[in-house]
Amino acid sequence: MDNQKLAKSTQATEPGYTPSRRFPRWRLDARIQVSVFREGVTASFWGRTNELGEDGVGATLSGELAAGEVVSMEFPIPVAPFAMNVRAIVRYSHGLRCGFEFLVVTGEQKETLRRTCKVLANS
């Protein structure tokens, strides 16, 4: 399958997707929990992931976040027996839909994300 067909069939085709990303994004529908510390209080939102890449995740949440906010998040990974627990920065926010870039990822988490993206690319 050529790259153009692959992009149309398996990569996320959400608005804003461009082939110039550092890593491609793949569709992933999973529950996600996001927490943000604001004005001395932690706000938590749940939602669903839309896409996953080795460097970030897109999700639709139950509450609004602002671009630039740093959050903690947890979501299940198909190839791992444990949930991914990471800190991320909100790169874009359109209503309840957000894009996150992972900030601190361990070597084990990087490998898990790489394997997950490989599985998603082949599904």
Summary of the structure (lengths in Angstrom):
residues: 123
radius of gyration: 14.2
end to end distance: 13.2
largest distance: 51.2
contacts: 350
relative contact order: 0.19
helix: 18%
strand: 46%
